[in-house]
Amino acid sequence: MKGMAQSFVFWPGIDADIEKVAKTCEDCAKNAHDLPKIRTHHWEYPKGP
């Protein structure tokens, strides 16, 4: 979140402001411990070079 924000804007104390918003965000807190939904993919071995 910080990196994305800093690529667009900057002001002194931006890191602390972003952390404060993230800590008080109800949606962030609700989803903080959910595992990412990643599909596993088994790579097949090549049959030749």
C-alpha positions as CSV (number, residue, x, y, z in Angstrom):
1,M,0.0,0.0,0.0
2,K,2.8,2.4,0.9
3,G,4.8,1.7,-2.2
4,M,1.8,2.2,-4.5
5,A,0.8,5.5,-2.8
6,Q,4.4,6.8,-2.9
7,S,4.6,6.1,-6.6
8,F,1.8,8.7,-7.1
9,V,2.1,11.2,-4.3
10,F,4.3,12.2,-1.4
11,W,4.1,14.3,1.7
12,P,6.1,14.3,4.9
13,G,4.6,11.6,7.2
14,I,2.9,9.6,4.4
15,D,4.0,6.3,5.9
16,A,2.5,7.1,9.3
17,D,-0.7,8.3,7.7
18,I,-1.1,5.2,5.6
19,E,-0.4,3.0,8.7
20,K,-3.0,4.9,10.7
21,V,-5.7,4.5,8.0
22,A,-4.9,0.8,7.6
23,K,-5.1,0.2,11.4
24,T,-8.5,1.9,11.6
25,C,-10.0,0.4,8.4
26,E,-12.7,-2.1,9.3
27,D,-12.5,-3.9,6.0
28,C,-8.7,-4.2,6.3
29,A,-9.1,-5.7,9.8
30,K,-11.8,-8.1,8.7
31,N,-9.8,-9.5,5.9
32,A,-6.3,-9.3,7.4
33,H,-6.0,-12.9,8.3
34,D,-7.7,-14.4,5.3
35,L,-5.4,-16.6,3.3
36,P,-4.9,-15.5,-0.3
37,K,-6.9,-17.4,-2.8
38,I,-4.1,-19.0,-4.9
39,R,-4.8,-21.8,-7.3
40,T,-2.0,-24.4,-7.2
41,H,-0.7,-25.5,-10.6
42,H,1.4,-28.6,-11.1
43,W,3.9,-28.0,-13.9
44,E,4.3,-30.9,-16.2
45,Y,7.8,-32.0,-17.0
46,P,8.9,-31.6,-20.6
47,K,9.1,-34.7,-22.7
48,G,12.2,-33.4,-24.5
49,P,14.6,-30.5,-24.8
